[in-house]
Amino acid sequence: MDQEHAGQETTSDAATPGDALRALPAEAAGRGTRFVSAQAMQARLFSVYDAAAAAEDALALVQNQLTLTLNRSYYEADEIEQMAQELDGLLALDTVEHTTGELVSDE
């Protein structure tokens, strides 16, 4: 029970949307399995949906993965990590582009 609560804290304190996904394998391991259910993946993808909406490519990734969960039973940690890296990369690029433009405007 404490492990589940700790996993929930990790999710709410996630620094990036990818971190919310990365927490899933640890939560599954706490329950004694290496597999993450498609339902858990769906729930977590919906939790990062708003952040992904900030970048068109990130939103497309989340929407595509949500569609794929309908035909899946489980995910493995390496698949989730790859997806998390891709999501973070898409959102980081969007943030860097906006920051650079703002800095140029200030000068």
Contacts in CASP RR format, 6 or more apart in sequence:
PFRMAT RR
TARGET T0000
AUTHOR 0000-0000-0000
METHOD contacts of the structure
MODEL  1
MDQEHAGQETTSDAATPGDALRALPAEAAGRGTRFVSAQAMQARLFSVYD
AAAAAEDALALVQNQLTLTLNRSYYEADEIEQMAQELDGLLALDTVEHTT
GELVSDE
3 27 0 8 1.000
3 30 0 8 1.000
3 31 0 8 1.000
4 27 0 8 1.000
4 31 0 8 1.000
7 23 0 8 1.000
7 26 0 8 1.000
7 27 0 8 1.000
10 19 0 8 1.000
10 23 0 8 1.000
10 26 0 8 1.000
10 27 0 8 1.000
11 20 0 8 1.000
11 23 0 8 1.000
11 44 0 8 1.000
11 47 0 8 1.000
14 20 0 8 1.000
14 23 0 8 1.000
16 87 0 8 1.000
16 88 0 8 1.000
16 91 0 8 1.000
17 48 0 8 1.000
17 51 0 8 1.000
17 52 0 8 1.000
17 58 0 8 1.000
17 84 0 8 1.000
17 87 0 8 1.000
17 88 0 8 1.000
17 91 0 8 1.000
18 48 0 8 1.000
18 83 0 8 1.000
18 84 0 8 1.000
18 85 0 8 1.000
18 87 0 8 1.000
18 88 0 8 1.000
19 84 0 8 1.000
19 88 0 8 1.000
20 44 0 8 1.000
20 47 0 8 1.000
20 48 0 8 1.000
21 44 0 8 1.000
21 45 0 8 1.000
21 48 0 8 1.000
21 80 0 8 1.000
21 83 0 8 1.000
21 84 0 8 1.000
21 87 0 8 1.000
22 80 0 8 1.000
22 81 0 8 1.000
22 84 0 8 1.000
23 44 0 8 1.000
24 36 0 8 1.000
24 40 0 8 1.000
24 41 0 8 1.000
24 44 0 8 1.000
24 75 0 8 1.000
24 80 0 8 1.000
25 34 0 8 1.000
25 36 0 8 1.000
25 76 0 8 1.000
25 77 0 8 1.000
25 80 0 8 1.000
25 81 0 8 1.000
27 36 0 8 1.000
27 40 0 8 1.000
28 34 0 8 1.000
28 35 0 8 1.000
28 36 0 8 1.000
28 40 0 8 1.000
28 77 0 8 1.000
34 76 0 8 1.000
34 77 0 8 1.000
35 74 0 8 1.000
35 75 0 8 1.000
35 76 0 8 1.000
36 74 0 8 1.000
36 75 0 8 1.000
36 76 0 8 1.000
36 77 0 8 1.000
36 80 0 8 1.000
37 73 0 8 1.000
37 74 0 8 1.000
37 75 0 8 1.000
38 69 0 8 1.000
38 70 0 8 1.000
38 72 0 8 1.000
38 73 0 8 1.000
38 74 0 8 1.000
38 75 0 8 1.000
39 69 0 8 1.000
41 65 0 8 1.000
41 69 0 8 1.000
41 72 0 8 1.000
41 75 0 8 1.000
41 80 0 8 1.000
42 66 0 8 1.000
42 69 0 8 1.000
45 62 0 8 1.000
45 65 0 8 1.000
45 66 0 8 1.000
45 69 0 8 1.000
46 66 0 8 1.000
48 62 0 8 1.000
48 87 0 8 1.000
49 59 0 8 1.000
49 62 0 8 1.000
51 58 0 8 1.000
51 91 0 8 1.000
52 58 0 8 1.000
52 59 0 8 1.000
52 61 0 8 1.000
52 62 0 8 1.000
52 87 0 8 1.000
52 90 0 8 1.000
52 91 0 8 1.000
53 59 0 8 1.000
54 91 0 8 1.000
54 94 0 8 1.000
55 90 0 8 1.000
55 91 0 8 1.000
55 93 0 8 1.000
55 94 0 8 1.000
57 90 0 8 1.000
58 87 0 8 1.000
58 90 0 8 1.000
58 91 0 8 1.000
58 94 0 8 1.000
61 83 0 8 1.000
61 86 0 8 1.000
61 87 0 8 1.000
61 90 0 8 1.000
62 87 0 8 1.000
65 83 0 8 1.000
END
